[in-house]
Every structure is written in C-alpha cells, then in structure tokens.
Amino acid sequence: MTTAQQAQRIEQNEQIDPSGAEKPKTARYALILGGLSAFGPLSIDMYLPALPTMSKDLHSADSTLQLTLTAFIIGLAIGQLVLGPLSDALGRRRPLLFGLALYAVASVLCALSPTTELLIAARGLQAVGAAAGIVIARATVRDLFSGTAMTKFFSMLMLVNGLAPILAPIIGGQILTLTSWRGVFVVLTVFGALLLAVVAVALPEPLPAHLRRPARLGATLRTYAGLLADRKFLGYALASGLMFAGLFAYISGSSFVLQDVYGLSPQQYSLVFGANGLGIVLVGQLNGRIVGRFPERALLTTGLLVSAAGGLGVLLAAIGHFPLAVLLIPLLLMVSSIGLVMPNSNSLALAEHAHNAGAASALLGVLQFVVGGIATPLVGLGNGHSAVPMATVMAGFGVAALIAFATLTRGARQAA
C-alpha cells in the first residue's frame, strides 16, 4: 500500500481488516509496533533483579541507586510529551529513528557507567529514546487503523504488552546468571539497535505530509490543554492509567506476598506469575475476536468491573487470611482484565484524535507510567509481612479506574 493510499484510508476513516487481505502486512506491523511498545517495561523491569549487585559494585546507597528508576520515569514522560507532537509535525519515522538511535547509544553509556551519577544521567537519555518507540507505536496504530480494526490491532499488541512487564524481571534474572548487571544493558543495546535496523528497512511512513501539523510550542500546549479538557479522552486515559497502576502494584509486591507471606518457592511463584501473564494475553486475544460483536465501551466496562471485583476479592482474602487458592482466583481475574481494559481504552481515547494522534498518544503514555509509578512506593509502605498493603493498592486503583471511567465518560454512551 502506498503512502497516498494510506492517506486516503485515513481520510475516509476506513478500517484495515486484520483478518483479510492485509493479514501479512498486519503481522509485520504487529511485530514491529509490539517491539516498540515493549521498550518501557523491558527497560524498567529487566534490571531490577540486579539492583543489590549494582549498589555494591558502584559503592552507592540503595536510595541513590533507585534514582536511576526515577530518572527513567521522568525521561519517559518528557520524551513522550515532546516526541508525540513532534511526530504529528515531522511524520513518524524521523522522530522514531532518532529515538531508537538515542536509546542504543544511551544503553551503551549505561553499560559503561563507572559511577551512579553517570548511570542516572544515561538512564534519563535512555528513557527519552524509549519514549519515541512507545508514543509513536500507539500513534502509528491510529494512523493505519480506525474503529473496530484499531481495537483488534491493540488487542493483538497485548501479546507483547501483556507479557513484557511480566517476563522482563525473569529475563533480567537469567542474564545475571551469565554475566554482571552491565550485561543487562548490553542486551538492551542490542534490542534497540535491532529495532532501529528493522524500522529503517521495514516500517514505511504512516503519516502523509498533508496530514501533518506545524510544530509550534503554543499550538502544542493548546492541543494538550484541549485533550485534558476533553472529558471522554481523560476518562479513557485515566481508566487505563489507573489500571496500569494496579499492575505495577502487583509486579512490585507479589514476590514478597506470595513467597514471604504464603510460603511459595521461587519456582512456584514463577508459575503463578506466568499464569497471570498468560491470562492477560488470552483475554486480550479474546477481546480481539469479540470486539466486532460487542461495542468497545461495553467490553471496557466489563473489564473495569471485573478488575474492581477482583481487586476487592484480593483485599478480602488478604484481610481474612484466607487460603492461597482463595487469593489466587480474584488475583487472576484482576490481572487478566487488563487484556480487556487496555486495548479498548486506548482505542476509544484515540478514536476522535486522528489529526493529533501523537499528542494524544503522549498523554496516554504519560498517565499510564506516571500514575503507575505511584503504585510501587505505596506498596512499599507496608511491613512486608502481610498481603494487605499490596491488596489495598490494587483494589484502590481498580475501583478508582472504574469511577473515573463512569464519571468522565458518562455522556459517551448517548453519543455512541
């Protein structure tokens, strides 16, 4: 398909059907955009098992070393806010290629950093590069797809988005059995360089020149202000961001809860962790199959209801000191419901913003990672000998996501 044909499809708001003649190209886009979407969780979670070793090697306090995570979150937010609108003005490829190159170079600097201070700076640069992949991947989906086809494609990406945050710490732990913490950043360098080559060769420009918007600071700020004033967009964005926070709470607290409180071995914990990750993937694929038969809003509502019920069930099991099996069922429900919430919320949020998809994608990403980043320290406020802190944070964010969606998007039902 030529660029002109892509532009015509966008202007006519047609859907590219992944089940029809476009299937081979859709599979290619899914692999590339899925890899770009994985930058955040891989870069955040893969090196977490190495933090104790890094603290000793760099002669740094744990609190100082944790600034590497803070720097990454800040860089990720700034990078998305800048590169999203920039891709609306320059097209998707140039900012994306710049970001991937920056990511690869910054990952090398991380691997070679002799001090914590240099590592913190390198992580900030690495995050800006990663932001390009995350924000432009979402915007590219909006460029190429619309309506149900867009939701189906976001569901397809759940194969990566669901597994990446689950598998990243496991991959990092395996790397540490073969090499030092610096090897983790070497692997991330290879990942960034590989995606840079693939994008340069196999990803055509999805945004035609006549659909681009001038890159002016005032216009960009007005675009962001308009998006934040859009109740429907904000409701969908907060629903996904607050759900992401529940996932962060689970990732950061489950190893302590399931092993220290409930006595699972590391191998048993890995099985539970993997089963929940598989639940996200399976529900995401189910969503892709049924989204044409049921409206996206109905599926999103179902996902948020299941998430809130699952979170409250986890909290009840934790407070009542119920057996592990009673805890695992609502835990699986809440984690798996992300497969319903994320593709539908992203699709609905971007549906009416085809002409500023980069900026809209940036705000979606910032809310997901910033709100999600709040969950980790909240879980850490507990004493480590109870499941209640993790369960409270998960239930709280699950209920908050449902309330934000129901309150802010109330008028969308009549409009639909």
C-alpha positions as CSV (number, residue, x, y, z in Angstrom):
1,M,0.0,0.0,0.0
2,T,1.4,3.4,-1.0
3,T,1.5,6.4,1.3
4,A,-1.2,8.1,-0.8
5,Q,-3.5,5.0,-0.4
6,Q,-2.8,5.0,3.4
7,A,-3.8,8.7,3.5
8,Q,-6.9,8.0,1.6
9,R,-7.9,5.3,4.0
10,I,-7.3,7.6,6.9
11,E,-9.3,10.4,5.4
12,Q,-12.2,8.1,4.6
13,N,-12.0,6.6,8.1
14,E,-11.9,3.1,6.6
15,Q,-10.8,0.0,8.6
16,I,-7.9,-2.2,7.6
17,D,-9.2,-5.7,8.4
18,P,-6.5,-7.8,10.0
19,S,-8.4,-11.0,9.0
20,G,-8.5,-10.2,5.3
21,A,-6.0,-9.4,2.5
22,E,-4.0,-7.2,4.8
23,K,-3.0,-10.0,7.2
24,P,0.7,-10.4,6.2
25,K,1.3,-6.7,6.5
26,T,-0.7,-6.5,9.7
27,A,1.5,-9.3,11.1
28,R,4.6,-7.3,10.2
29,Y,3.2,-4.1,11.8
30,A,2.3,-6.1,14.9
31,L,5.9,-7.4,15.3
32,I,7.5,-4.0,14.8
33,L,5.0,-1.9,16.9
34,G,4.9,-4.6,19.6
35,G,8.6,-4.4,19.9
36,L,8.5,-0.7,20.2
37,S,5.8,-0.9,22.8
38,A,8.0,-3.2,24.9
39,F,10.7,-0.5,25.5
40,G,9.1,0.7,28.7
41,P,8.6,-2.5,30.7
42,L,11.8,-4.1,29.4
43,S,13.9,-1.0,30.3
44,I,12.2,-0.6,33.7
45,D,11.9,-4.2,34.9
46,M,14.8,-6.1,33.4
47,Y,17.5,-4.6,35.6
48,L,15.5,-4.7,38.9
49,P,17.0,-8.0,40.0
50,A,20.4,-6.5,39.6
51,L,19.9,-3.5,41.9
52,P,21.6,-5.1,45.0
53,T,24.6,-6.1,43.0
54,M,24.8,-2.7,41.3
55,S,24.7,-1.0,44.7
56,K,27.8,-2.9,45.8
57,D,29.6,-2.5,42.5
58,L,29.1,1.2,42.3
59,H,29.6,1.8,46.0
60,S,26.2,3.5,46.2
61,A,23.4,3.7,48.7
62,D,20.2,1.9,47.7
63,S,18.2,5.1,47.8
64,T,20.7,6.8,45.4
65,L,20.7,3.9,43.0
66,Q,16.9,4.0,42.9
67,L,17.2,7.4,41.3
68,T,18.0,5.5,38.1
69,L,14.4,4.4,38.1
70,T,13.2,7.9,38.9
71,A,15.3,9.4,36.1
72,F,13.9,6.9,33.7
73,I,10.2,7.6,34.6
74,I,10.9,11.4,34.2
75,G,12.7,10.9,30.9
76,L,9.9,8.7,29.7
77,A,7.3,11.4,30.5
78,I,9.3,14.3,29.0
79,G,10.2,12.2,25.9
80,Q,6.6,11.3,25.2
81,L,5.3,14.9,25.7
82,V,7.9,16.2,23.2
83,L,8.2,13.5,20.6
84,G,4.5,12.8,20.4
85,P,3.6,16.2,19.0
86,L,6.8,16.3,17.1
87,S,5.8,13.2,15.2
88,D,2.5,14.9,14.3
89,A,4.6,17.6,12.6
90,L,7.5,15.7,11.1
91,G,5.9,12.4,10.4
92,R,6.5,9.2,12.5
93,R,9.8,7.9,11.0
94,R,12.3,10.7,11.7
95,P,11.5,11.1,15.4
96,L,11.3,7.3,15.8
97,L,14.7,6.7,14.2
98,F,16.2,9.5,16.3
99,G,14.8,8.0,19.4
100,L,15.9,4.4,18.7
101,A,19.4,5.7,17.9
102,L,19.5,7.6,21.1
103,Y,18.2,4.6,23.1
104,A,21.0,2.4,21.7
105,V,23.7,4.9,22.5
106,A,22.4,5.6,25.9
107,S,22.2,1.9,26.7
108,V,25.9,1.6,25.9
109,L,26.6,4.5,28.3
110,C,24.6,2.7,31.0
111,A,26.6,-0.4,30.5
112,L,29.9,1.5,30.7
113,S,28.9,3.9,33.5
114,P,31.6,3.9,36.3
115,T,29.5,5.9,38.8
116,T,25.9,6.1,39.9
117,E,25.7,9.7,38.8
118,L,26.6,8.9,35.2
119,L,24.3,6.0,35.2
120,I,21.4,8.2,36.4
121,A,22.1,10.6,33.5
122,A,22.4,7.8,31.0
123,R,19.1,6.3,32.2
124,G,17.4,9.7,31.6
125,L,18.7,9.8,28.0
126,Q,17.7,6.1,27.5
127,A,14.2,6.9,28.6
128,V,13.8,9.7,26.1
129,G,14.8,7.3,23.3
130,A,12.4,4.6,24.7
131,A,9.6,7.2,24.8
132,A,9.8,7.6,21.0
133,G,9.1,3.9,20.5
134,I,6.2,3.8,22.9
135,V,4.4,7.0,21.9
136,I,4.9,6.7,18.1
137,A,3.8,3.0,18.1
138,R,0.4,4.0,19.5
139,A,0.1,6.9,17.1
140,T,1.0,4.7,14.2
141,V,-1.8,2.3,15.1
142,R,-4.2,5.3,14.9
143,D,-2.7,6.3,11.5
144,L,-3.3,2.9,10.0
145,F,-6.5,1.7,11.6
146,S,-9.8,3.0,12.8
147,G,-12.9,1.8,14.6
148,T,-13.1,-1.9,15.4
149,A,-10.0,-2.7,13.3
150,M,-7.9,-0.4,15.6
151,T,-9.2,-2.1,18.7
152,K,-8.4,-5.5,17.2
153,F,-4.9,-4.4,16.5
154,F,-4.4,-3.1,20.0
155,S,-5.7,-6.5,21.2
156,M,-3.0,-8.1,19.1
157,L,-0.4,-6.0,20.7
158,M,-1.4,-7.4,24.1
159,L,0.7,-10.4,23.2
160,V,3.7,-8.1,23.8
161,N,2.2,-5.5,26.2
162,G,0.8,-8.3,28.5
163,L,4.0,-10.4,28.6
164,A,6.7,-7.8,28.6
165,P,6.3,-6.4,32.2
166,I,5.8,-10.0,33.5
167,L,8.8,-11.6,31.8
168,A,11.2,-8.7,32.0
169,P,12.4,-9.4,35.6
170,I,12.6,-13.1,34.8
171,I,14.8,-12.4,31.7
172,G,16.9,-10.0,33.8
173,G,17.5,-12.6,36.5
174,Q,18.6,-15.2,33.8
175,I,21.0,-12.7,32.3
176,L,22.6,-12.2,35.8
177,T,23.3,-15.9,35.9
178,L,25.5,-15.5,32.9
179,T,27.1,-12.1,33.3
180,S,27.1,-8.9,35.5
181,W,24.5,-6.2,35.7
182,R,26.2,-4.5,32.8
183,G,25.2,-7.3,30.6
184,V,21.5,-6.4,31.1
185,F,22.2,-3.0,29.4
186,V,24.2,-4.7,26.7
187,V,21.1,-6.8,25.9
188,L,19.0,-3.6,25.8
189,T,21.6,-2.1,23.5
190,V,21.2,-5.0,21.1
191,F,17.4,-4.8,21.3
192,G,17.4,-1.1,20.5
193,A,19.9,-1.4,17.6
194,L,17.9,-4.3,16.1
195,L,14.7,-2.4,16.2
196,L,16.5,0.6,14.7
197,A,17.5,-1.5,11.7
198,V,14.1,-3.1,11.4
199,V,12.2,0.2,11.4
200,A,14.7,1.8,9.0
201,V,14.0,-1.0,6.5
202,A,10.5,-2.3,7.1
203,L,8.3,0.5,8.5
204,P,7.1,3.0,5.9
205,E,6.0,6.4,6.9
206,P,2.3,6.1,8.0
207,L,1.5,9.8,8.2
208,P,1.3,11.6,4.9
209,A,2.7,15.1,4.6
210,H,-0.6,16.8,4.0
211,L,-2.0,15.5,7.3
212,R,0.9,16.8,9.4
213,R,0.6,19.8,11.8
214,P,3.2,22.6,12.3
215,A,5.5,22.2,15.2
216,R,4.8,25.3,17.3
217,L,5.0,25.4,21.1
218,G,1.9,27.4,21.5
219,A,-0.1,25.1,19.3
220,T,1.2,22.1,21.1
221,L,0.3,23.5,24.5
222,R,-3.2,24.3,23.2
223,T,-3.5,20.7,21.9
224,Y,-2.6,19.3,25.3
225,A,-5.0,21.7,27.0
226,G,-7.8,20.6,24.7
227,L,-7.1,17.0,25.3
228,L,-7.1,17.5,29.1
229,A,-10.4,19.4,28.8
230,D,-11.9,16.5,26.8
231,R,-13.8,14.6,29.4
232,K,-14.2,11.4,27.3
233,F,-10.5,11.3,26.4
234,L,-9.5,12.0,30.0
235,G,-11.8,9.3,31.3
236,Y,-10.4,6.6,29.0
237,A,-6.9,7.7,29.7
238,L,-7.3,7.6,33.5
239,A,-9.1,4.3,33.2
240,S,-6.0,2.8,31.5
241,G,-3.5,4.7,33.7
242,L,-5.1,3.6,37.0
243,M,-5.4,0.0,35.7
244,F,-1.7,0.2,34.9
245,A,-1.0,1.3,38.4
246,G,-2.8,-1.8,39.7
247,L,-0.5,-3.9,37.5
248,F,2.6,-2.0,38.9
249,A,1.4,-2.8,42.4
250,Y,1.1,-6.5,41.6
251,I,4.5,-6.6,39.9
252,S,6.3,-4.8,42.8
253,G,4.5,-6.6,45.7
254,S,3.6,-10.1,44.5
255,S,7.0,-11.7,45.0
256,F,7.1,-10.7,48.7
257,V,3.5,-11.5,49.3
258,L,3.4,-14.9,47.6
259,Q,6.8,-16.1,48.8
260,D,7.2,-14.5,52.3
261,V,3.6,-14.5,53.4
262,Y,2.2,-17.5,51.6
263,G,5.4,-19.6,51.5
264,L,5.7,-20.3,47.8
265,S,9.1,-21.3,46.5
266,P,10.7,-19.2,43.7
267,Q,9.7,-21.9,41.2
268,Q,6.1,-21.9,42.4
269,Y,6.0,-18.2,42.4
270,S,7.2,-18.1,38.8
271,L,4.4,-20.5,37.8
272,V,1.8,-18.2,39.4
273,F,3.4,-15.1,37.8
274,G,3.5,-16.8,34.4
275,A,-0.2,-17.9,34.7
276,N,-1.3,-14.4,35.4
277,G,0.7,-13.1,32.4
278,L,-0.8,-15.7,30.2
279,G,-4.2,-14.6,31.4
280,I,-3.5,-11.1,30.1
281,V,-2.6,-12.4,26.7
282,L,-5.5,-14.8,26.4
283,V,-8.1,-12.2,27.5
284,G,-6.5,-9.7,25.1
285,Q,-6.8,-12.2,22.2
286,L,-10.4,-12.9,23.2
287,N,-11.1,-9.2,23.1
288,G,-9.8,-9.0,19.6
289,R,-12.2,-11.8,18.5
290,I,-15.4,-10.4,20.0
291,V,-14.9,-6.7,19.7
292,G,-16.9,-6.6,16.4
293,R,-19.8,-8.3,18.1
294,F,-19.8,-6.1,21.2
295,P,-19.1,-2.4,21.4
296,E,-15.7,-1.3,22.8
297,R,-17.4,0.7,25.5
298,A,-19.3,-2.4,26.7
299,L,-16.1,-4.5,26.8
300,L,-14.2,-1.8,28.6
301,T,-17.0,-1.5,31.2
302,T,-16.8,-5.3,31.7
303,G,-13.1,-5.2,32.1
304,L,-13.2,-2.5,34.7
305,L,-16.0,-4.2,36.6
306,V,-14.0,-7.5,36.7
307,S,-10.9,-5.6,37.7
308,A,-12.6,-3.8,40.6
309,A,-14.3,-7.0,41.8
310,G,-11.1,-8.9,41.5
311,G,-9.2,-6.3,43.5
312,L,-11.8,-6.2,46.2
313,G,-11.7,-10.0,46.3
314,V,-7.9,-10.0,46.8
315,L,-8.3,-7.4,49.6
316,L,-11.0,-9.5,51.3
317,A,-8.8,-12.7,51.1
318,A,-5.8,-10.8,52.5
319,I,-7.7,-9.3,55.4
320,G,-9.4,-12.6,56.2
321,H,-6.1,-14.6,55.9
322,F,-7.9,-16.9,53.6
323,P,-6.0,-19.9,52.0
324,L,-3.8,-19.1,49.0
325,A,-6.2,-20.7,46.5
326,V,-8.9,-18.2,47.5
327,L,-6.4,-15.3,46.9
328,L,-5.2,-16.5,43.6
329,I,-8.6,-16.6,41.9
330,P,-9.5,-12.9,42.3
331,L,-5.8,-12.1,41.6
332,L,-6.0,-13.8,38.3
333,L,-9.3,-12.0,37.4
334,M,-7.9,-8.6,38.2
335,V,-4.6,-9.1,36.3
336,S,-6.2,-10.7,33.3
337,S,-8.8,-8.0,33.0
338,I,-6.0,-5.7,31.7
339,G,-6.4,-7.6,28.4
340,L,-9.9,-6.1,28.1
341,V,-9.2,-2.7,29.5
342,M,-6.0,-1.6,27.7
343,P,-6.9,-2.2,24.0
344,N,-10.4,-0.8,24.4
345,S,-9.4,2.3,26.4
346,N,-6.6,3.1,24.1
347,S,-8.8,2.7,21.0
348,L,-11.6,4.8,22.4
349,A,-9.2,7.5,23.6
350,L,-7.6,7.9,20.2
351,A,-10.7,7.4,18.1
352,E,-11.6,11.1,17.8
353,H,-8.0,12.4,17.6
354,A,-6.7,11.2,14.2
355,H,-5.1,14.6,13.5
356,N,-3.2,14.9,16.7
357,A,-2.6,11.2,17.4
358,G,1.0,11.8,18.5
359,A,0.0,14.3,21.2
360,A,-3.0,12.1,22.4
361,S,-0.7,9.1,22.5
362,A,1.8,11.0,24.6
363,L,-0.8,11.9,27.2
364,L,-2.0,8.3,27.3
365,G,1.5,7.1,27.9
366,V,2.4,9.7,30.5
367,L,-0.7,9.0,32.5
368,Q,0.0,5.2,32.4
369,F,3.6,5.4,33.5
370,V,3.3,8.3,36.0
371,V,0.2,7.1,37.7
372,G,1.5,3.6,37.5
373,G,4.8,4.7,39.1
374,I,2.9,5.9,42.2
375,A,1.8,2.4,43.0
376,T,5.3,1.0,43.7
377,P,6.2,3.2,46.7
378,L,2.6,2.8,48.0
379,V,3.0,-0.9,48.2
380,G,6.4,-0.4,49.9
381,L,4.7,1.4,52.8
382,G,3.6,-2.0,54.2
383,N,5.6,-4.0,56.6
384,G,6.4,-6.8,54.1
385,H,4.8,-9.5,56.3
386,S,1.2,-9.0,55.1
387,A,-0.7,-9.2,51.8
388,V,-2.9,-6.3,52.8
389,P,-0.8,-3.4,51.5
390,M,-0.5,-4.8,48.0
391,A,-4.2,-5.8,48.0
392,T,-5.3,-2.4,49.2
393,V,-3.3,-0.6,46.5
394,M,-4.6,-3.0,43.8
395,A,-8.2,-2.7,44.9
396,G,-8.0,1.1,45.3
397,F,-6.7,1.6,41.8
398,G,-9.1,-0.9,40.3
399,V,-12.1,0.9,41.9
400,A,-10.6,4.4,41.0
401,A,-10.3,3.3,37.4
402,L,-14.0,2.3,37.3
403,I,-15.1,5.6,39.0
404,A,-13.0,7.7,36.6
405,F,-14.4,6.0,33.6
406,A,-18.0,6.1,34.7
407,T,-17.9,9.7,35.8
408,L,-15.9,11.3,33.0
409,T,-17.3,9.4,30.0
410,R,-20.9,9.4,31.1
411,G,-22.0,11.3,28.0
412,A,-20.2,9.0,25.6
413,R,-23.0,6.4,26.0
414,Q,-25.6,8.7,24.5
415,A,-23.2,9.9,21.8
416,A,-22.4,6.3,20.8
